[in-house]
Amino acid sequence: MSDTRMPEPANAEISPNLGIIPEIVGYAEEISAWRRRIHAHPELCYEEVATADFVAEKLAEWGIPLHRGLGKTGVVGVVKSGTSPKAIGLRADMDALPIHEQNRFAHASVYPGKMHACGHDGHTAMLLAAARYLATQRNFDGTVYLIFQPAEEGGGGGDAMIRDGLFERFPMQAVFGMHNWPGLPAGSFAVSPGPVMASLNTFRIEVNGKGCHAALPHLGLDPTPVAAQIILALQTILTRNANPLEAGLISVTMVHIGEAPTSLPTVANWPVRCGRFPPSCWI
């Protein structure tokens, strides 16, 4: 999978150029180097040990107190300034996807089958940049918690951090997160009222048949055409069961049928993901 340009978010309001903070521009090359280092060494859900080590190393370098182990590999940094009891959280995700990278640039993934294809390398680098700026400038009154979350890609890392006491240990009035969007002008944000990302529900379908030689199909029960019909029929859930004014998505992401070219399989199985605005699912 390679980098792609994305259209502007639907129904989004794009802010005018907010200007880029000069101090951050001054170390833009370092931020890029952090991002490329993380990109070259992607780690999957709850395996973000080296990434968390790198985050902790940078926070310690800037004198930011840090806490580790929330959600297994999560990291929280604490930046205080002034006397206000108010606090906010800034959150970024750290994990990669189980995708083989086909890019050939110098910072391409060194791990086969793992890639930062969703931009979490950029999210982590951006939050590190914010951490450095806040720690050096201290031009605010209150506390900023820097939340580096593991396992966003289907692993429930945010929930895991909460179960480990994130908000009890670090009480805050609000948490701010964002997702990079290639193609937006530098220094701009796109915001949208209401839900922005769909809830994700994943389930697996398994069709059990009876294997036999492919030349003698009448002696078996082939699950392949059954699986094919189910996959096609899944799309009618959207067209015939969902409110057409609501957004929704059902995706079959992988199909495993058979093991030999001369035999009809016994089992067909595949994962299905569905999402909906508002967050719920029809299945």
C-alpha positions in Angstrom: 0.0 0.0 0.0 1.3 3.4 -0.9 0.5 7.0 0.2 -2.7 8.4 -1.3 -4.3 11.8 -1.5 -7.6 12.2 0.1 -10.6 14.4 -0.8 -11.7 17.1 1.5 -13.9 15.7 4.4 -17.6 15.7 3.5 -19.6 18.5 5.2 -16.5 19.9 6.8 -15.8 23.5 7.5 -12.2 24.3 6.7 -10.7 27.1 8.8 -8.8 29.9 7.3 -5.1 29.6 7.5 -4.3 29.9 11.2 -0.7 30.5 10.7 2.1 28.2 11.7 4.0 28.8 14.9 7.5 30.0 14.1 9.1 28.1 16.9 7.8 24.8 15.5 8.7 25.8 12.0 12.3 26.1 13.3 12.5 22.4 14.1 10.3 21.1 11.3 13.1 19.0 9.9 13.4 17.3 13.3 9.7 16.6 13.4 10.0 15.1 9.9 12.9 12.9 11.1 10.8 11.7 14.0 8.0 10.8 11.7 10.2 8.9 9.3 11.9 7.0 12.1 8.5 5.9 13.4 7.3 5.1 9.9 10.3 2.9 9.2 9.6 0.9 12.4 5.9 0.3 12.6 4.4 -1.7 15.5 1.0 -3.3 15.7 -1.7 -3.2 18.4 -0.2 -3.4 21.9 3.2 -4.1 20.4 4.3 -0.4 20.4 7.2 -1.0 22.7 10.0 0.7 20.6 7.6 3.5 19.7 6.7 4.1 23.3 10.4 4.0 24.2 11.1 6.7 21.6 8.2 8.9 22.9 9.4 8.5 26.5 13.0 9.3 25.4 11.9 12.6 23.8 9.6 13.6 26.6 12.4 13.0 29.2 14.8 15.0 27.0 12.5 18.0 27.3 12.0 17.6 31.0 8.4 16.4 30.8 7.3 14.0 33.6 5.9 10.9 32.0 4.0 7.8 33.0 4.0 4.5 31.2 2.0 1.3 31.1 -1.5 2.6 30.8 -3.2 0.4 28.2 -0.1 -1.8 28.3 2.1 0.4 26.0 0.5 3.8 26.4 2.5 6.9 27.5 1.2 10.0 29.3 3.3 13.2 29.6 2.4 16.0 31.9 3.1 19.7 31.2 2.1 22.2 33.9 2.2 26.0 33.8 0.8 28.7 36.0 -1.7 28.0 38.9 -5.0 27.1 37.2 -6.5 23.7 38.2 -7.9 23.3 34.7 -6.5 20.6 32.5 -6.9 19.3 28.9 -5.6 16.2 27.1 -4.0 16.1 23.7 -4.2 12.6 22.2 -2.4 10.7 19.4 -2.3 7.1 18.4 0.9 5.1 17.9 0.0 1.7 16.2 0.4 0.6 12.6 -1.5 -1.7 10.4 -0.8 -5.3 9.2 -0.2 -4.2 5.7 2.9 -4.8 3.5 4.4 -1.5 2.4 5.2 -1.2 -1.3 6.9 2.3 -1.1 10.6 2.4 -1.9 11.6 5.6 -0.2 14.4 5.5 2.4 12.1 5.5 5.4 9.8 2.7 4.1 8.9 0.0 6.7 11.7 -2.4 7.6 9.2 -4.9 8.9 7.4 -7.1 6.3 3.7 -7.1 6.7 3.6 -3.9 8.9 3.1 -0.3 7.8 2.0 3.0 9.1 -0.7 3.2 6.4 -3.1 5.3 8.5 -0.8 8.1 9.5 -0.3 7.4 13.1 3.5 8.0 12.6 2.5 11.6 11.7 0.1 11.8 14.7 2.8 10.7 17.1 5.3 13.1 15.6 2.9 16.0 15.8 2.1 15.4 19.4 5.8 15.2 20.2 6.2 18.6 18.4 3.4 20.0 20.5 5.0 18.6 23.7 8.3 20.2 22.9 6.7 23.6 22.2 4.5 23.5 25.3 7.4 22.4 27.5 9.7 25.2 26.3 7.2 28.0 26.0 4.9 27.4 29.0 2.6 30.1 27.6 -0.6 28.8 29.1 -2.2 28.5 32.6 -3.1 25.0 33.7 -2.1 21.4 32.8 -1.8 19.7 29.4 -1.7 15.9 29.4 0.0 14.3 26.4 -1.8 11.0 25.7 0.1 8.6 23.4 -2.5 5.8 22.9 -1.7 2.3 21.7 -4.0 0.0 19.7 -6.3 2.4 17.9 -6.6 0.0 14.9 -9.3 -2.3 16.3 -7.6 -3.0 19.6 -9.6 -0.6 21.8 -6.4 1.1 23.2 -8.3 4.2 24.3 -10.7 2.1 26.4 -7.7 0.1 27.8 -6.1 3.3 29.0 -9.3 4.4 30.6 -9.7 1.1 32.4 -6.1 1.5 33.7 -7.2 4.8 35.4 -6.3 7.4 32.8 -9.0 9.9 34.0 -8.6 9.1 37.6 -4.9 9.6 37.6 -5.0 12.6 35.2 -8.4 14.4 35.5 -9.1 16.7 32.7 -12.0 18.8 31.4 -11.6 17.9 27.7 -9.6 15.7 25.3 -8.6 16.9 21.8 -7.6 14.5 19.0 -7.3 14.9 15.3 -6.5 12.9 12.2 -4.1 14.1 9.5 -5.7 14.7 6.1 -3.3 14.9 3.1 -4.3 17.7 0.8 -5.5 20.3 3.3 -3.5 23.5 3.2 -0.8 23.7 5.8 -1.9 25.5 8.9 -5.6 24.7 8.4 -8.1 22.4 10.2 -11.3 20.8 8.9 -14.1 20.4 11.5 -17.5 18.8 11.1 -20.5 19.0 13.5 -21.8 15.8 14.9 -20.2 12.4 14.5 -17.0 12.3 12.4 -15.9 8.7 12.5 -18.2 5.7 12.3 -18.3 3.1 15.1 -16.5 -0.1 14.1 -18.1 -3.5 14.5 -16.2 -6.6 13.4 -17.6 -10.1 13.1 -16.5 -13.3 11.3 -18.7 -15.5 9.1 -17.9 -19.2 8.6 -19.6 -21.5 6.1 -19.0 -25.2 6.8 -19.4 -27.6 3.8 -17.9 -31.0 2.9 -14.7 -31.2 1.1 -14.1 -33.5 -1.9 -12.1 -33.8 -5.1 -12.8 -30.9 -7.5 -13.6 -33.5 -10.2 -16.3 -35.1 -8.1 -18.3 -32.1 -6.8 -21.4 -34.1 -6.3 -19.8 -36.0 -3.5 -19.2 -32.9 -1.4 -20.8 -29.7 -0.4 -18.9 -26.7 -1.7 -19.0 -23.6 0.6 -17.6 -21.4 -2.1 -20.8 -20.4 -4.0 -22.6 -20.1 -0.7 -19.9 -17.7 0.6 -20.0 -15.7 -2.7 -23.8 -15.2 -2.4 -23.5 -14.2 1.3 -20.8 -11.6 0.4 -23.0 -10.1 -2.3 -26.1 -10.2 -0.1 -24.3 -8.3 2.7 -24.5 -5.1 0.7 -28.3 -5.2 0.7 -28.2 -4.6 4.4 -27.3 -1.0 3.5 -29.6 -0.6 0.6 -32.7 -2.2 2.1 -32.4 -2.0 5.9 -30.6 1.3 6.6 -32.1 4.7 6.5 -30.9 6.2 3.2 -30.3 9.5 5.0 -27.7 7.9 7.3 -24.2 7.0 6.3 -23.0 3.4 6.6 -20.5 1.0 5.4 -20.0 -2.8 5.3 -16.7 -4.2 4.0 -15.6 -7.7 3.5 -11.8 -7.4 4.1 -10.5 -10.9 3.6 -11.8 -14.3 2.4 -10.1 -17.6 3.1 -11.4 -20.5 1.0 -9.6 -23.7 0.2 -6.0 -25.0 0.5 -5.4 -27.0 -2.7 -6.2 -26.3 -6.4 -7.6 -29.8 -7.0 -10.0 -30.0 -4.0 -13.2 -28.4 -3.0 -12.8 -26.8 0.5 -14.6 -27.7 3.7 -14.7 -24.3 5.2 -15.0 -20.7 4.0 -14.6 -17.8 6.4 -14.0 -14.1 6.3 -14.1 -11.0 8.6 -16.7 -8.3 8.0 -16.6 -4.8 9.3 -19.5 -2.4 9.5 -19.8 1.2 10.6 -22.6 3.6 10.9 -23.4 7.3 11.7 -24.8 7.5 14.4 -22.5 4.9 16.0 -24.4 1.6 16.0 -24.8 -1.3 13.6 -27.7 -3.0 11.9 -26.4 -6.6 12.5 
